[in-house]
Amino acid sequence: YLEKMTHWFHRNPLKATAPVSFNYYGVATSTAASKICSDLRSSRARLLELFTDLSCNPEMMKNAADTYFSFLQGFINSSDESTQESKLRYIQNFKWTDTLQGQVPSAQQDAVFELISMGFNVALWYTKYASRLAGKENITEDEAKEVHRSLKIAAGIFKHLKESHIPKLITSAEKGRDLEARLIDAYVIQCQAEAQEVTIARAIELKHAPGLIAALAYETANFYQKADHTLSSLEPVYSAKWRKYLHLKMCFYTAYAYCYHGQTLLSSDKCVYAKAEALCKEYGETKGPGPTVKPSGHLFFRKLGNLVKNTLEKCERENGFIYFQKVPTEAPQLELKANYGLVEPVPFEFPPMNAHWTPETLAAFDLTKRPKDDSTKPKPEEVVKPVKEPDIKPQKDT
């Protein structure tokens, strides 16, 4: 199980954002109001730092995210427990890049856009944390469980953003941007599929029934196929590399499903594995967002090749002496359903508003004192620099 956790995952780059000072000179008319602006500025900067800090763990990430989001809530919801939105919702312009669109940012003068975009990056961090753990040497069982948990948390965040917050935006997401339904759905499904890879690895190690492993592998292949289909209408220049990964994993787990499904059908594995091998090469050569790796040389891929070869040889040997069954020329359609082991996203909610937000504090923000030449308006010439992410090299085989 732990040895098989040397899995490789495709990751798109983190979203980058323009600096936000939260300086509202003249508008924040009390010490408490100014203090909240200062807390917003520092907690945002701290959270952005942690996204690229290799020492950051889920507890640190949750604490930093909860702190920032609790302060940001005062820009979104009223502090008097009514359902009204905050009068500060549209005071600040926020700029964020998208994971597939390079350095061309999206901008909205809306605190809900900031909540969603930062939440999206938190979810991305959990996927990158899981990937980093899964690829390290000598992974422990607790770390493997952490991989599984982190991917389910990420799926839950993406799902919550789509269902509860993206619909509140005044300006809907443009095609191919992160907050569009197609991309959010693809991220959710990919997280579920990758978490199921951990379940499959454990099932193999514990020598669970081949039928269960085959069904889980087949369900996982279907997840990857669904995610790939979700992205099929996007521009290839942005999505081609990501889709190669999804297609490759779909082929990989289809081969696993056949391999564990039935001995007399195993000659078909050779075809599926060869297709996956070709996709490995194509992934490495495809330009686009994501890491530059050669998946065909990765341990998780080579293990499947040996498994298919050894099982096939055994079946041919036994079939020649015992069963005398004809080998089918084409792989039959699999009809497998896993009864348990399927991954569901962990439910997610943003934290409540920080206790420092009171009706008095909110009232101390006087919007009539905003300067006439509003500096919060978007500046088209402003460039958002990409996030400098640490270059994580795959560890050697454990």
GULOZA-949416 format. One line per field, with one value per residue (C-alpha): residue number from 0; chain; x negated, y negated, z. Coordinates in Angstrom, 2 decimals, padded with zeros to 5 digits. Layout:
N
i <- [NUM	...]
ch <- [A	...]
c1 <- [X	...]
c2 <- [Y	...]
c3 <- [Z	...]
This chain:
398
i <- [0	1	2	3	4	5	6	7	8	9	10	11	12	13	14	15	16	17	18	19	20	21	22	23	24	25	26	27	28	29	30	31	32	33	34	35	36	37	38	39	40	41	42	43	44	45	46	47	48	49	50	51	52	53	54	55	56	57	58	59	60	61	62	63	64	65	66	67	68	69	70	71	72	73	74	75	76	77	78	79	80	81	82	83	84	85	86	87	88	89	90	91	92	93	94	95	96	97	98	99	100	101	102	103	104	105	106	107	108	109	110	111	112	113	114	115	116	117	118	119	120	121	122	123	124	125	126	127	128	129	130	131	132	133	134	135	136	137	138	139	140	141	142	143	144	145	146	147	148	149	150	151	152	153	154	155	156	157	158	159	160	161	162	163	164	165	166	167	168	169	170	171	172	173	174	175	176	177	178	179	180	181	182	183	184	185	186	187	188	189	190	191	192	193	194	195	196	197	198	199	200	201	202	203	204	205	206	207	208	209	210	211	212	213	214	215	216	217	218	219	220	221	222	223	224	225	226	227	228	229	230	231	232	233	234	235	236	237	238	239	240	241	242	243	244	245	246	247	248	249	250	251	252	253	254	255	256	257	258	259	260	261	262	263	264	265	266	267	268	269	270	271	272	273	274	275	276	277	278	279	280	281	282	283	284	285	286	287	288	289	290	291	292	293	294	295	296	297	298	299	300	301	302	303	304	305	306	307	308	309	310	311	312	313	314	315	316	317	318	319	320	321	322	323	324	325	326	327	328	329	330	331	332	333	334	335	336	337	338	339	340	341	342	343	344	345	346	347	348	349	350	351	352	353	354	355	356	357	358	359	360	361	362	363	364	365	366	367	368	369	370	371	372	373	374	375	376	377	378	379	380	381	382	383	384	385	386	387	388	389	390	391	392	393	394	395	396	397]
ch <- [A	A	A	A	A	A	A	A	A	A	A	A	A	A	A	A	A	A	A	A	A	A	A	A	A	A	A	A	A	A	A	A	A	A	A	A	A	A	A	A	A	A	A	A	A	A	A	A	A	A	A	A	A	A	A	A	A	A	A	A	A	A	A	A	A	A	A	A	A	A	A	A	A	A	A	A	A	A	A	A	A	A	A	A	A	A	A	A	A	A	A	A	A	A	A	A	A	A	A	A	A	A	A	A	A	A	A	A	A	A	A	A	A	A	A	A	A	A	A	A	A	A	A	A	A	A	A	A	A	A	A	A	A	A	A	A	A	A	A	A	A	A	A	A	A	A	A	A	A	A	A	A	A	A	A	A	A	A	A	A	A	A	A	A	A	A	A	A	A	A	A	A	A	A	A	A	A	A	A	A	A	A	A	A	A	A	A	A	A	A	A	A	A	A	A	A	A	A	A	A	A	A	A	A	A	A	A	A	A	A	A	A	A	A	A	A	A	A	A	A	A	A	A	A	A	A	A	A	A	A	A	A	A	A	A	A	A	A	A	A	A	A	A	A	A	A	A	A	A	A	A	A	A	A	A	A	A	A	A	A	A	A	A	A	A	A	A	A	A	A	A	A	A	A	A	A	A	A	A	A	A	A	A	A	A	A	A	A	A	A	A	A	A	A	A	A	A	A	A	A	A	A	A	A	A	A	A	A	A	A	A	A	A	A	A	A	A	A	A	A	A	A	A	A	A	A	A	A	A	A	A	A	A	A	A	A	A	A	A	A	A	A	A	A	A	A	A	A	A	A	A	A	A	A	A	A	A	A	A	A	A	A	A	A	A	A	A	A	A	A	A	A	A	A	A	A	A	A	A	A	A	A	A	A	A	A	A	A	A	A	A	A	A	A	A	A	A	A]
c1 <- [000.00	-002.62	-004.99	-002.21	-001.53	-004.32	-001.58	-001.94	000.73	001.03	001.32	002.26	000.51	001.85	003.91	001.98	003.43	002.64	001.73	004.58	003.70	007.17	006.14	009.31	008.00	010.87	013.41	012.37	013.28	012.53	009.61	011.60	012.32	008.66	007.61	009.85	008.27	004.85	005.93	007.34	004.09	001.84	004.03	004.30	000.52	-000.03	002.32	000.67	-002.75	-001.62	-000.51	-004.19	-005.66	-006.82	-006.60	-002.87	-000.54	003.28	003.65	001.59	003.51	006.92	006.01	004.66	007.60	010.19	008.59	008.63	012.08	013.58	012.36	013.44	016.98	017.53	017.18	019.85	022.48	024.12	022.86	026.34	027.24	029.67	029.59	028.55	025.19	022.49	022.29	018.56	019.07	018.19	015.58	012.50	011.36	009.76	007.65	006.91	005.35	006.88	005.19	005.37	005.15	001.58	001.02	004.15	006.21	009.91	011.02	014.21	015.04	016.76	015.67	017.56	015.18	012.26	013.84	014.34	010.93	009.00	011.11	010.27	006.56	006.97	008.54	005.66	003.21	004.80	004.41	000.75	000.13	001.62	-000.52	-003.67	-002.95	-002.05	-005.35	-007.72	-009.97	-009.01	-005.46	-003.75	-000.22	000.86	-000.56	001.29	004.51	003.63	003.38	006.85	008.30	006.72	008.18	011.66	011.34	010.32	013.31	015.60	014.26	014.65	018.19	019.19	017.88	019.88	023.13	023.21	021.06	020.39	024.15	023.99	021.55	023.01	020.65	020.71	017.47	016.18	015.67	012.51	012.06	011.72	015.13	016.98	018.99	017.01	013.71	015.08	016.74	013.50	011.56	014.16	014.23	010.43	010.07	012.55	010.79	007.35	008.62	009.99	006.51	005.45	008.38	007.38	003.75	004.86	007.27	004.47	002.06	004.63	005.41	009.11	011.29	010.26	013.89	013.86	010.55	011.83	015.04	013.18	010.71	013.57	015.44	012.20	011.63	015.17	014.47	011.44	013.40	016.16	013.65	012.07	015.47	016.24	013.22	013.80	015.40	012.54	009.86	007.16	004.37	005.39	006.74	004.75	002.13	004.69	006.89	003.95	003.50	007.18	007.26	004.08	005.45	008.70	006.78	004.56	007.46	009.40	006.38	006.45	010.17	009.62	006.59	008.56	011.84	011.28	008.41	009.72	010.09	006.61	005.15	007.11	005.06	002.08	003.94	005.20	001.79	000.12	002.61	001.81	-001.91	-001.41	000.56	-002.29	-004.59	-002.01	-001.51	-005.24	-005.34	-002.14	-002.59	-000.39	000.04	-001.23	-004.45	-007.03	-007.30	-007.59	-004.81	-005.84	-009.01	-007.11	-006.93	-003.12	-002.97	-005.74	-004.10	-000.95	-002.97	-004.61	-001.25	000.38	-002.56	-002.87	000.88	001.23	-001.63	-000.06	003.34	001.91	-000.01	003.02	005.40	003.12	003.17	006.56	009.22	008.67	010.78	010.51	009.10	011.46	010.05	011.61	012.00	015.62	017.63	017.20	020.25	018.85	020.27	018.39	020.52	018.14	014.88	016.27	015.14	017.48	016.28	015.92	018.64	017.14	018.34	016.58	015.98	018.40	017.68	014.85	015.99	014.26	016.99	019.79	022.57	020.58	017.40	019.25	020.94	017.49	016.82	018.14	018.49	019.38	015.76	014.33	012.12	013.76	011.01	011.61	008.30	010.12	011.09	009.26	005.99	005.73	001.96	001.45	-000.23	000.34	-002.87	-002.59	-003.09	-006.63	-005.84	-008.57	-009.76	-008.94	-010.93	-009.53	-011.30	-013.24	-011.43	-010.79]
c2 <- [000.00	-002.53	-001.51	-001.85	-005.39	-006.75	-008.05	-010.97	-013.68	-016.49	-019.91	-023.24	-026.36	-028.35	-031.45	-034.72	-037.98	-041.65	-043.16	-044.60	-047.20	-047.66	-051.27	-053.35	-056.70	-058.92	-056.11	-054.14	-056.73	-054.81	-052.94	-049.68	-050.13	-050.88	-047.84	-045.57	-046.95	-046.19	-042.66	-042.07	-043.18	-041.05	-037.92	-038.03	-038.39	-035.50	-033.18	-033.98	-033.22	-029.80	-028.69	-028.30	-027.41	-023.77	-023.62	-024.44	-021.65	-021.38	-022.72	-025.84	-026.32	-026.00	-028.45	-031.06	-030.64	-030.84	-034.02	-035.81	-034.61	-035.58	-039.17	-039.21	-038.20	-041.77	-042.94	-040.46	-040.07	-042.51	-042.33	-042.62	-039.00	-040.11	-038.60	-041.91	-042.23	-044.46	-048.03	-047.36	-044.54	-046.67	-049.01	-047.11	-045.81	-042.33	-040.83	-037.13	-035.06	-031.72	-028.33	-027.78	-031.35	-032.38	-035.90	-037.47	-038.25	-038.52	-041.54	-042.19	-044.93	-042.48	-040.90	-037.72	-037.35	-037.58	-034.99	-032.54	-033.11	-032.76	-029.72	-028.21	-028.65	-027.01	-023.99	-023.94	-024.00	-020.86	-019.06	-020.12	-019.09	-015.66	-015.34	-016.27	-013.70	-010.94	-011.32	-011.32	-008.48	-006.18	-007.46	-006.34	-005.00	-008.18	-010.25	-008.10	-008.75	-012.47	-012.31	-010.76	-013.30	-016.33	-015.39	-014.98	-018.37	-020.00	-018.43	-019.75	-023.31	-023.34	-021.93	-024.51	-027.40	-026.24	-025.61	-028.39	-031.35	-031.53	-032.02	-035.21	-036.96	-039.94	-039.31	-035.68	-033.90	-034.09	-030.91	-029.03	-030.88	-029.02	-029.95	-028.57	-025.39	-023.18	-023.82	-023.57	-020.24	-018.90	-019.81	-018.15	-014.93	-014.77	-015.10	-012.26	-010.06	-010.66	-009.91	-006.62	-005.79	-005.67	-003.37	-001.06	-000.95	000.06	002.69	004.24	004.26	005.85	008.44	007.60	009.54	008.97	008.18	005.23	003.93	004.28	002.40	-000.41	-000.72	-000.81	-003.51	-005.51	-005.20	-006.46	-009.47	-010.39	-009.94	-012.20	-014.90	-014.71	-015.02	-018.07	-019.84	-018.71	-022.00	-024.18	-025.64	-022.95	-025.52	-025.78	-022.31	-019.84	-018.89	-018.53	-016.39	-014.13	-013.43	-012.63	-010.39	-008.64	-007.90	-006.69	-004.19	-003.21	-002.30	-000.66	001.64	002.29	003.10	005.65	007.09	007.88	008.67	012.13	014.38	015.42	011.79	010.66	010.66	007.42	005.68	005.63	003.37	000.96	000.69	000.00	-002.81	-004.28	-004.04	-006.05	-008.67	-008.93	-009.99	-012.46	-014.03	-014.67	-016.34	-018.43	-022.12	-023.81	-024.48	-021.74	-019.94	-018.65	-014.95	-011.60	-009.46	-006.33	-006.21	-006.55	-003.65	-003.56	-003.09	-000.49	001.56	001.95	003.12	005.88	006.85	007.19	009.14	011.57	012.20	012.71	015.21	017.14	017.20	018.34	021.07	022.30	021.91	024.11	026.93	026.65	024.38	024.40	021.24	019.05	015.61	012.85	010.66	007.48	006.30	006.83	004.04	004.08	003.75	003.28	001.41	000.76	001.21	-000.67	-002.61	-005.41	-008.91	-011.75	-015.35	-016.49	-019.15	-022.63	-025.93	-029.27	-030.41	-032.85	-036.57	-037.67	-038.93	-042.27	-043.09	-044.82	-047.12	-050.01	-049.02	-048.68	-052.06	-053.60	-053.04	-056.23	-055.58	-059.23	-060.11	-058.00	-060.09	-061.13	-059.83	-056.32	-054.44	-051.14	-051.07	-048.43	-049.46	-047.61	-048.09	-046.37	-042.96	-040.16	-038.23	-034.42	-032.61	-031.27	-027.74	-025.44	-022.93	-019.53	-016.81	-013.27	-011.20	-008.12	-004.81	-003.67]
c3 <- [000.00	001.07	-001.71	-004.26	-003.02	-005.23	-007.51	-009.85	-010.16	-012.72	-011.09	-012.67	-011.32	-008.37	-009.04	-008.65	-007.36	-007.36	-003.96	-001.90	000.75	002.34	002.99	003.20	004.44	005.49	004.99	008.10	010.73	013.97	015.50	015.38	011.66	010.91	012.95	010.87	007.68	009.11	010.09	006.61	005.02	007.25	007.23	003.42	003.07	005.51	003.62	000.28	001.80	003.05	-000.43	-001.41	002.00	001.96	005.77	005.71	006.84	006.78	010.32	009.49	006.24	007.92	010.69	008.26	005.85	008.64	010.00	006.66	005.65	009.03	008.52	004.85	005.86	007.10	003.49	002.38	005.10	007.46	011.06	012.61	011.73	009.02	005.55	004.00	002.28	003.70	002.42	001.85	-000.66	-003.70	-002.18	-003.41	-006.79	-006.76	-009.53	-009.92	-012.68	-013.72	-013.59	-017.36	-018.70	-017.90	-016.55	-018.01	-014.88	-014.20	-012.14	-010.20	-007.72	-005.42	-002.11	-003.05	-006.01	-003.54	-001.21	-004.09	-005.70	-002.45	-001.52	-004.90	-004.16	-000.74	-002.49	-004.99	-002.09	-000.61	-003.95	-004.18	-000.58	-001.35	-004.47	-002.54	000.16	-002.32	-004.15	-001.16	-000.08	002.78	003.10	006.31	006.56	008.35	005.48	002.96	004.88	004.83	001.02	000.91	003.34	001.65	-001.74	-000.23	001.51	-001.78	-003.55	-000.81	-001.14	-004.94	-004.61	-001.96	-004.08	-007.08	-005.22	-002.62	-003.69	-007.44	-008.10	-005.97	-008.32	-010.17	-013.09	-014.15	-015.03	-018.59	-020.62	-019.71	-016.41	-013.12	-011.75	-014.75	-014.05	-016.44	-014.71	-011.17	-012.03	-013.53	-010.37	-008.11	-010.13	-010.42	-006.62	-006.10	-008.64	-007.15	-003.64	-004.97	-006.24	-002.58	-001.81	-004.67	-003.53	-000.04	-001.38	-003.45	-000.51	001.82	-000.88	-001.06	-003.48	-007.13	-007.93	-005.53	-006.89	-010.46	-009.62	-007.83	-010.71	-013.21	-011.24	-011.01	-014.76	-015.29	-013.04	-015.13	-018.33	-016.97	-015.99	-019.44	-021.11	-018.94	-020.42	-024.01	-025.10	-023.81	-026.06	-026.58	-026.12	-022.46	-021.70	-023.83	-021.23	-018.43	-020.68	-021.62	-017.92	-017.40	-020.47	-019.38	-015.90	-017.45	-019.59	-016.67	-014.38	-017.20	-017.57	-013.81	-014.02	-016.80	-015.04	-011.90	-013.62	-015.00	-015.96	-019.37	-020.42	-019.50	-023.00	-023.54	-020.82	-023.11	-025.55	-022.88	-021.25	-024.61	-025.19	-021.78	-022.58	-025.77	-023.81	-021.30	-024.13	-025.49	-022.05	-021.72	-025.13	-024.77	-024.01	-021.43	-017.70	-015.44	-014.51	-016.99	-016.18	-017.96	-016.45	-018.39	-016.30	-013.03	-010.61	-010.49	-014.28	-014.47	-011.70	-013.78	-016.77	-014.71	-013.19	-016.60	-018.04	-015.12	-014.82	-018.56	-018.65	-015.76	-017.46	-020.79	-019.00	-017.04	-019.97	-022.11	-019.55	-017.85	-019.29	-023.09	-023.50	-026.59	-025.89	-027.09	-029.87	-028.41	-024.85	-023.75	-022.16	-018.39	-016.16	-012.68	-009.71	-006.49	-003.37	-001.10	-001.24	-003.43	-002.42	-001.51	-000.95	002.67	003.33	003.62	005.08	005.41	009.02	010.70	010.76	013.03	016.43	015.80	013.28	015.15	013.90	015.38	013.52	010.22	010.79	011.23	007.50	005.85	002.11	001.44	002.16	-000.64	-002.98	-006.24	-008.52	-007.26	-007.11	-006.65	-010.34	-012.41	-014.01	-017.32	-017.49	-014.13	-014.58	-012.06	-011.56	-011.49	-008.20	-007.78	-006.71	-005.34	-007.94	-006.45	-008.19	-008.05	-005.40	-006.42	-006.18	-002.63]
